Amino acid sequence: MKADIAVIGLAVMGQNLILNMNDNGFKVVAFNRTVAKVDEFLEGPAKGTNIVGATSLEDMVSKLETPRKVMLMVRAGDVVDQFINALVPLLDEGDIIIDGGNTNYPDTNRRVAELREKGIHFVGTGVSGGEEGARFGPSIMPGGSPEAWPFVKPIFQAIAAKTDDGEACCDWVGREGAGHFVKMVHNGIEYGDMQLISEAYHFMKEGLGMSHDEMQATFAEWNNTELNSYLIEISADILGYRDEDGEPLVEKIMDAAGQKGTGKWTGINALDLGIPLTLITESVFARVLSSMKDQRVEAAQLFDNPIQPVEGDKSEWLEALRQALLASKIISYAQGFMLIREASEANNWELNYGNVALMWRGGCIIRSAFLGNIRDAFEANPELPFLGTDAYFKDILQGSLPAWRKVVAKSFESGLPMPCMSSALTFLNGYTTARLPANMIQAQRDYFGAHTYERTDKARGEFFHTNWTGTGGNISSTTYDV
């Protein structure tokens, strides 16, 4: 009996996906460029299973049922191209290569097109959930060659996480790099969520002077509210974890956050597509700032800028902080879906935004209770331009505004850095302001560069130029949008 699929790459994600596939009744061929790792895997975690190993790519391909399905769980970039180039001569028309890494979506666009010319289907799929998700049910976001979906669908939907209603957190996203784009935005939202939680933790610890036991209990309590989510849950666990000496381990961890690039890609794409992804982009900058540890230590010694305690009733402040965190998280998801919508329209992907929310309901890092409400919002109005205008989310945002403003204002007064909560609030203030001061910007642009402007008393699309000084002339610059 030949195997259903092969997986190349036996790091922890690759191993756990293989074991997950085996548990769900699929026969898998395991291969790794360092072949010794295959033997270690078969004698270790895969011992006693139906998983088989391969000693070479040729051996691996020979053990597969047609159409052959080969999944790459290797580092994104050149390594993926190297394996594709090595596999193509061994595969036949109609065979399928799957990239399950965190690939930048333009690379997936290119690979789909290149392999189509060779008669081979290519799937670029986001896989979220970390080690545990890969082993017991991740969120899977496949895109690429639509012809491949019927063949990989049974495997992917079987191994994916399931909602409480039994729906698989996996569905076809769209053509070309759509799957990897959606995974990229997922990771961007993840960056924002993590930064928002860290800001809430900082407000509790440095502003309210709370102990780690108090903070742990607060996050655990919040996880029983609309904030219910994986990241809130693990934050409570982290705050309750003690090192060998009994002290909170989190305080011994260096305050310099790393990143692998997906948050940066999200921000770059937002700029390219003209979407105000302010919160997520600010979260990337916050990580960059945190990495400047030595400079920050030196600057802290030069500036007399101590954090001032937050006075007042602690329980009232905590409820205000909970509302501010919830509202900010909604803005993070709302901006992410604005970016997904713009990319879908720009690339003719025809994405189903409700299905995207469903895929994030379970298994993935940003899974949270209100993703079900996001799905409902897009099912009620597939053309919804901004999630915050849906009745459910509008009521939360409107109701949270007083507490949100109170928390952000107090953070400024106390000297507590709060880049993402303040960015989220500023975005909503701007989005819900009918007349912004951009008229002054347009006047300035026309004054120094003759870039023209539209008038409120004329039809949109009609542009004007003023000779502001009487000496600049009446010739305007070419009008274009970036």
C-alpha positions as CSV (number, residue, x, y, z in Angstrom):
1,M,0.0,0.0,0.0
2,K,1.5,3.3,-1.1
3,A,1.4,6.4,1.1
4,D,-1.1,9.3,0.9
5,I,1.5,12.1,1.4
6,A,5.1,12.8,2.1
7,V,6.5,15.5,4.4
8,I,10.0,16.9,4.0
9,G,11.5,18.5,7.1
10,L,11.6,16.9,10.5
11,A,11.9,19.8,12.8
12,V,9.2,19.9,15.5
13,M,6.4,21.3,13.3
14,G,7.1,18.7,10.6
15,Q,7.3,15.8,13.0
16,N,4.1,16.8,14.8
17,L,2.1,17.2,11.5
18,I,3.3,13.8,10.4
19,L,2.1,12.3,13.7
20,N,-1.2,14.1,13.4
21,M,-1.7,12.8,9.9
22,N,-0.9,9.3,11.1
23,D,-3.4,9.6,14.0
24,N,-6.1,10.5,11.4
25,G,-5.5,7.4,9.3
26,F,-3.2,8.7,6.6
27,K,0.0,6.9,5.6
28,V,2.9,9.3,5.6
29,V,6.4,9.2,4.2
30,A,8.9,11.1,6.3
31,F,12.1,12.6,4.7
32,N,14.8,15.0,5.9
33,R,17.8,16.3,4.1
34,T,19.9,14.9,7.0
35,V,18.8,11.3,6.6
36,A,19.9,10.3,10.1
37,K,17.0,12.4,11.4
38,V,14.6,10.1,9.6
39,D,15.9,7.1,11.5
40,E,15.8,9.0,14.8
41,F,12.2,9.9,14.1
42,L,11.2,6.4,13.2
43,E,12.9,5.0,16.3
44,G,11.6,7.7,18.5
45,P,8.2,9.6,18.3
46,A,7.1,7.6,15.2
47,K,7.9,4.2,16.6
48,G,4.9,1.8,16.4
49,T,3.1,3.9,13.8
50,N,2.4,3.4,10.1
51,I,4.8,6.2,9.2
52,V,7.5,5.1,6.8
53,G,10.9,6.7,6.1
54,A,12.7,7.5,2.9
55,T,16.4,7.5,2.2
56,S,16.3,9.9,-0.7
57,L,13.8,12.1,-2.7
58,E,13.6,9.3,-5.3
59,D,12.8,6.8,-2.7
60,M,10.2,9.1,-1.2
61,V,8.5,9.8,-4.5
62,S,8.4,6.0,-5.3
63,K,6.4,5.3,-2.1
64,L,3.6,7.8,-2.9
65,E,0.1,7.2,-4.4
66,T,-0.8,9.3,-7.4
67,P,-1.3,12.2,-7.7
68,R,1.7,12.5,-5.5
69,K,1.5,15.0,-2.6
70,V,4.7,16.3,-1.1
71,M,4.6,18.8,1.7
72,L,7.6,21.0,2.5
73,M,8.0,21.9,6.2
74,V,11.3,23.7,5.8
75,R,12.7,27.2,6.2
76,A,11.1,29.8,3.9
77,G,13.1,31.2,1.1
78,D,15.8,29.6,-1.0
79,V,15.5,26.2,0.7
80,V,11.9,25.9,-0.7
81,D,13.1,26.6,-4.2
82,Q,16.0,24.1,-3.9
83,F,13.6,21.3,-2.9
84,I,11.1,22.3,-5.7
85,N,13.9,22.2,-8.3
86,A,15.0,18.8,-7.0
87,L,11.4,17.4,-7.0
88,V,10.2,18.6,-10.4
89,P,12.2,16.0,-12.4
90,L,10.8,13.2,-10.2
91,L,7.2,14.2,-10.4
92,D,4.5,13.8,-13.1
93,E,1.9,16.1,-14.4
94,G,-0.9,16.6,-11.9
95,D,1.3,15.9,-8.9
96,I,1.2,18.4,-6.0
97,I,3.9,20.3,-4.0
98,I,2.8,22.0,-0.8
99,D,4.7,24.7,1.1
100,G,3.6,24.8,4.7
101,G,6.2,27.4,5.9
102,N,5.8,31.1,6.7
103,T,6.5,32.1,3.1
104,N,6.2,35.7,1.8
105,Y,3.2,35.5,-0.6
106,P,4.8,36.9,-3.7
107,D,7.1,33.8,-3.7
108,T,4.0,31.6,-3.7
109,N,2.6,33.6,-6.6
110,R,5.8,33.0,-8.5
111,R,5.9,29.3,-7.7
112,V,2.3,28.6,-8.6
113,A,2.9,30.2,-12.1
114,E,6.3,28.5,-12.7
115,L,5.0,25.0,-11.7
116,R,1.8,25.5,-13.7
117,E,3.9,25.6,-16.8
118,K,5.3,22.2,-15.8
119,G,1.9,20.7,-15.2
120,I,2.5,20.5,-11.4
121,H,0.1,22.0,-8.9
122,F,1.4,24.1,-6.0
123,V,-0.2,24.9,-2.7
124,G,1.0,27.6,-0.3
125,T,-0.6,27.0,3.0
126,G,-0.3,28.8,6.3
127,V,-0.1,26.6,9.4
128,S,-0.7,28.1,12.8
129,G,-0.8,26.8,16.3
130,G,2.8,26.1,17.1
131,E,4.0,22.7,18.2
132,E,0.8,21.7,20.1
133,G,-1.4,22.8,17.2
134,A,0.6,20.9,14.6
135,R,0.3,17.8,16.8
136,F,-3.3,17.9,17.8
137,G,-5.0,20.3,15.3
138,P,-3.7,23.5,13.8
139,S,-5.4,26.2,11.8
140,I,-4.6,25.6,8.1
141,M,-5.0,28.3,5.4
142,P,-4.3,26.8,2.0
143,G,-4.1,28.7,-1.3
144,G,-2.5,28.2,-4.7
145,S,-3.6,26.0,-7.5
146,P,-7.3,25.4,-7.1
147,E,-7.0,22.0,-8.9
148,A,-5.0,20.7,-6.0
149,W,-7.6,21.4,-3.3
150,P,-9.8,18.3,-3.8
151,F,-6.8,16.1,-3.3
152,V,-5.4,17.8,-0.2
153,K,-8.7,18.7,1.4
154,P,-9.4,15.4,3.1
155,I,-6.0,15.4,4.7
156,F,-5.9,19.0,5.8
157,Q,-9.5,19.1,7.1
158,A,-9.0,15.9,9.0
159,I,-5.9,17.1,10.8
160,A,-7.1,20.7,11.4
161,A,-8.5,22.0,14.6
162,K,-12.3,21.8,15.0
163,T,-14.8,24.4,16.3
164,D,-17.2,23.5,19.0
165,D,-19.7,22.8,16.2
166,G,-17.3,20.3,14.6
167,E,-16.3,22.6,11.7
168,A,-12.7,22.2,10.5
169,C,-10.5,25.3,10.9
170,C,-9.4,24.8,7.4
171,D,-10.9,25.8,4.0
172,W,-9.7,26.8,0.6
173,V,-8.6,30.5,0.8
174,G,-8.0,31.4,-2.8
175,R,-5.7,31.4,-5.8
176,E,-2.0,32.0,-5.9
177,G,-0.5,33.4,-2.6
178,A,-3.9,34.0,-0.9
179,G,-3.3,31.4,1.8
180,H,0.2,32.7,2.7
181,F,-1.2,36.3,2.6
182,V,-3.9,35.4,5.1
183,K,-1.4,33.6,7.3
184,M,0.8,36.7,7.1
185,V,-2.0,38.9,8.3
186,H,-2.8,36.3,11.1
187,N,0.8,36.7,12.3
188,G,0.4,40.5,12.1
189,I,-2.7,40.4,14.3
190,E,-0.7,38.1,16.6
191,Y,2.0,40.7,16.9
192,G,-0.6,43.3,17.8
193,D,-2.4,41.0,20.3
194,M,0.9,40.2,22.1
195,Q,1.9,43.8,22.4
196,L,-1.5,44.8,23.7
197,I,-1.4,42.2,26.4
198,S,2.1,43.2,27.4
199,E,0.9,46.8,27.7
200,A,-1.9,45.7,30.0
201,Y,0.5,43.7,32.1
202,H,2.9,46.7,32.3
203,F,0.0,48.9,33.4
204,M,-0.9,46.4,36.2
205,K,2.6,45.9,37.3
206,E,4.2,49.3,37.2
207,G,1.1,51.5,37.3
208,L,-1.2,49.6,39.8
209,G,1.7,47.9,41.6
210,M,0.0,44.5,41.4
211,S,1.7,41.2,42.4
212,H,2.2,38.4,40.0
213,D,-0.5,36.3,41.8
214,E,-2.9,39.2,41.4
215,M,-2.1,39.7,37.7
216,Q,-2.3,35.9,37.1
217,A,-5.8,35.9,38.7
218,T,-6.9,38.9,36.7
219,F,-5.9,37.4,33.3
220,A,-7.5,34.1,34.3
221,E,-10.7,36.0,35.2
222,W,-10.6,38.0,31.9
223,N,-10.4,34.8,30.0
224,N,-14.0,34.1,31.1
225,T,-15.2,37.3,29.5
226,E,-15.3,38.5,25.8
227,L,-11.5,38.5,26.0
228,N,-11.5,34.7,26.1
229,S,-8.6,33.7,23.9
230,Y,-5.4,31.5,23.6
231,L,-3.1,34.5,24.3
232,I,-4.9,35.7,27.3
233,E,-5.0,32.1,28.7
234,I,-1.2,31.6,28.2
235,S,-0.5,35.0,29.7
236,A,-2.2,33.9,32.9
237,D,-0.1,30.7,32.9
238,I,3.1,32.7,32.3
239,L,2.4,35.1,35.2
240,G,1.8,32.1,37.5
241,Y,5.0,30.3,36.6
242,R,7.8,30.3,39.1
243,D,11.5,29.7,38.6
244,E,13.4,27.2,40.7
245,D,14.0,29.8,43.3
246,G,10.3,30.5,43.6
247,E,10.5,33.9,41.8
248,P,8.3,34.7,38.8
249,L,10.2,33.5,35.7
250,V,8.8,36.2,33.5
251,E,10.8,38.9,35.3
252,K,14.1,37.1,34.6
253,I,13.4,37.1,30.8
254,M,15.2,39.8,28.9
255,D,12.9,42.6,27.7
256,A,14.1,42.4,24.1
257,A,11.5,40.9,21.7
258,G,12.5,38.9,18.6
259,Q,10.7,38.6,15.3
260,K,10.9,36.5,12.2
261,G,9.6,39.0,9.7
262,T,5.9,38.3,9.1
263,G,4.8,41.3,11.2
264,K,7.1,43.5,9.1
265,W,5.7,42.0,5.9
266,T,2.2,42.8,7.0
267,G,3.1,46.4,7.6
268,I,4.9,46.7,4.3
269,N,1.9,45.3,2.4
270,A,-0.4,47.7,4.3
271,L,1.7,50.6,3.1
272,D,1.8,49.3,-0.4
273,L,-2.0,48.8,-0.5
274,G,-2.8,52.0,1.3
275,I,-4.4,50.5,4.4
276,P,-4.0,52.3,7.8
277,L,-2.7,49.3,9.7
278,T,-1.6,51.5,12.5
279,L,-1.8,49.1,15.5
280,I,0.0,46.1,13.9
281,T,2.7,48.3,12.4
282,E,3.2,50.0,15.8
283,S,3.6,46.6,17.4
284,V,6.4,45.8,15.0
285,F,8.1,49.1,15.9
286,A,7.6,48.3,19.6
287,R,9.6,45.1,19.2
288,V,12.3,47.0,17.4
289,L,12.4,49.5,20.2
290,S,12.6,46.7,22.8
291,S,15.6,45.2,21.0
292,M,17.5,48.5,21.7
293,K,18.1,47.3,25.2
294,D,21.5,48.9,25.9
295,Q,20.5,52.2,24.4
296,R,17.3,52.2,26.5
297,V,19.3,51.5,29.7
298,E,21.7,54.4,28.9
299,A,18.8,56.8,28.1
300,A,16.9,55.8,31.3
301,Q,19.9,57.0,33.3
302,L,20.0,60.4,31.4
303,F,16.3,61.2,31.7
304,D,14.4,61.8,34.9
305,N,11.3,60.0,33.8
306,P,10.1,57.6,36.5
307,I,6.7,55.8,36.1
308,Q,4.2,57.4,38.4
309,P,1.8,55.1,40.3
310,V,-1.8,55.0,39.2
311,E,-3.9,56.2,42.0
312,G,-7.6,55.3,42.6
313,D,-9.7,52.2,43.0
314,K,-7.8,49.2,41.6
315,S,-10.9,47.3,40.6
316,E,-12.2,50.2,38.7
317,W,-8.9,50.6,36.9
318,L,-8.8,46.9,36.1
319,E,-12.3,47.0,34.5
320,A,-11.3,50.1,32.5
321,L,-8.1,48.3,31.4
322,R,-10.1,45.2,30.4
323,Q,-12.4,47.3,28.2
324,A,-9.5,49.2,26.7
325,L,-7.7,45.9,25.9
326,L,-10.9,44.4,24.4
327,A,-11.6,47.4,22.2
328,S,-8.0,47.6,21.0
329,K,-8.0,43.9,20.1
330,I,-11.1,44.5,18.0
331,I,-9.3,47.3,16.2
332,S,-6.4,44.9,15.5
333,Y,-8.6,42.3,13.9
334,A,-10.6,45.0,12.1
335,Q,-7.5,46.5,10.5
336,G,-6.3,43.0,9.6
337,F,-9.5,42.3,7.7
338,M,-9.3,45.7,6.0
339,L,-5.9,44.6,4.6
340,I,-7.2,41.2,3.6
341,R,-10.1,42.8,1.7
342,E,-7.9,45.2,-0.1
343,A,-5.5,42.4,-1.1
344,S,-8.4,40.2,-2.3
345,E,-9.7,43.0,-4.5
346,A,-6.3,44.0,-5.8
347,N,-5.4,40.4,-6.7
348,N,-8.9,39.1,-7.7
349,W,-8.7,36.4,-5.1
350,E,-12.4,36.6,-4.2
351,L,-11.8,35.7,-0.5
352,N,-14.6,34.7,1.8
353,Y,-13.9,36.8,5.0
354,G,-16.3,34.8,7.1
355,N,-14.4,31.6,6.2
356,V,-11.1,33.3,7.2
357,A,-12.6,34.0,10.6
358,L,-13.7,30.4,10.9
359,M,-10.2,29.2,10.1
360,W,-8.9,31.2,13.0
361,R,-11.6,29.9,15.5
362,G,-9.4,27.1,16.7
363,G,-5.9,25.8,16.6
364,C,-4.2,29.1,15.8
365,I,-2.4,31.5,18.1
366,I,-5.0,34.3,17.7
367,R,-8.0,32.1,18.3
368,S,-10.5,33.9,20.4
369,A,-14.2,33.8,21.3
370,F,-15.2,36.8,19.2
371,L,-14.0,35.3,16.0
372,G,-17.4,33.7,15.8
373,N,-18.9,37.2,16.0
374,I,-16.5,38.2,13.2
375,R,-17.8,35.4,11.0
376,D,-21.4,36.4,11.8
377,A,-20.6,40.0,10.8
378,F,-19.3,39.0,7.4
379,E,-22.0,36.5,6.8
380,A,-24.6,39.2,7.4
381,N,-22.7,41.7,5.2
382,P,-19.9,40.2,3.0
383,E,-19.1,43.8,1.8
384,L,-18.6,45.1,5.3
385,P,-15.7,47.7,4.9
386,F,-14.8,48.0,8.6
387,L,-15.6,45.4,11.2
388,G,-16.2,48.1,13.8
389,T,-19.4,49.2,12.1
390,D,-21.1,45.9,12.6
391,A,-23.7,46.3,15.3
392,Y,-22.0,43.8,17.8
393,F,-18.6,45.4,17.5
394,K,-19.8,48.9,17.2
395,D,-21.6,48.6,20.6
396,I,-18.5,47.3,22.3
397,L,-16.3,50.0,20.8
398,Q,-18.8,52.7,21.7
399,G,-19.3,51.4,25.2
400,S,-15.6,51.1,25.8
401,L,-14.6,54.5,24.7
402,P,-14.7,56.3,28.1
403,A,-12.7,53.6,29.8
404,W,-10.3,53.3,26.9
405,R,-9.6,57.0,26.8
406,K,-9.2,57.0,30.6
407,V,-6.6,54.3,30.5
408,V,-4.6,55.8,27.6
409,A,-4.7,59.2,29.1
410,K,-3.4,57.9,32.5
411,S,-0.6,56.0,30.7
412,F,0.6,59.3,29.2
413,E,0.3,61.0,32.6
414,S,2.1,58.2,34.4
415,G,4.9,57.8,31.8
416,L,3.8,54.3,30.9
417,P,4.6,53.5,27.2
418,M,1.3,52.3,25.6
419,P,2.0,52.4,21.8
420,C,-0.7,50.0,20.6
421,M,-3.6,50.8,22.8
422,S,-3.1,54.5,22.1
423,S,-2.6,53.8,18.4
424,A,-5.9,51.8,18.3
425,L,-7.8,54.6,20.0
426,T,-6.3,57.2,17.7
427,F,-7.3,55.1,14.7
428,L,-10.9,54.9,15.8
429,N,-11.0,58.6,16.6
430,G,-9.8,59.3,13.1
431,Y,-12.0,56.8,11.4
432,T,-15.1,58.2,13.1
433,T,-14.3,61.8,12.5
434,A,-16.2,63.2,9.5
435,R,-13.8,66.0,8.8
436,L,-10.0,65.6,9.5
437,P,-7.4,68.3,9.2
438,A,-6.1,66.8,6.0
439,N,-7.4,69.9,4.2
440,M,-4.4,71.7,5.7
441,I,-2.1,69.1,4.3
442,Q,-3.6,69.4,0.9
443,A,-3.2,73.2,1.0
444,Q,0.4,72.8,2.0
445,R,1.1,70.4,-0.8
446,D,-0.5,72.7,-3.3
447,Y,1.4,75.7,-1.9
448,F,4.9,74.3,-2.2
449,G,4.4,71.7,-5.0
450,A,1.3,72.6,-6.9
451,H,-0.1,69.2,-6.2
452,T,-3.7,70.4,-6.4
453,Y,-6.7,69.7,-4.1
454,E,-10.4,68.9,-4.3
455,R,-13.0,71.4,-3.0
456,T,-15.9,70.6,-0.6
457,D,-18.2,72.7,-2.8
458,K,-17.4,70.8,-6.0
459,A,-17.8,67.3,-7.2
460,R,-15.2,64.6,-6.1
461,G,-12.6,64.0,-8.7
462,E,-12.3,67.6,-9.8
463,F,-8.9,69.1,-8.9
464,F,-7.9,72.8,-8.4
465,H,-4.6,74.7,-7.9
466,T,-4.2,78.1,-6.3
467,N,-1.4,80.5,-6.9
468,W,-1.0,81.1,-3.2
469,T,1.8,83.8,-3.4
470,G,0.9,85.4,-6.7
471,T,4.4,84.5,-8.0
472,G,4.2,80.7,-8.2
473,G,2.3,80.4,-11.5
474,N,-0.9,78.6,-12.4
475,I,0.6,75.3,-13.7
476,S,-0.2,72.4,-11.4
477,S,1.7,69.2,-10.9
478,T,0.5,65.9,-12.2
479,T,-2.0,64.3,-9.9
480,Y,-1.5,60.7,-8.9
481,D,-2.1,58.4,-5.8
482,V,0.6,56.4,-4.1
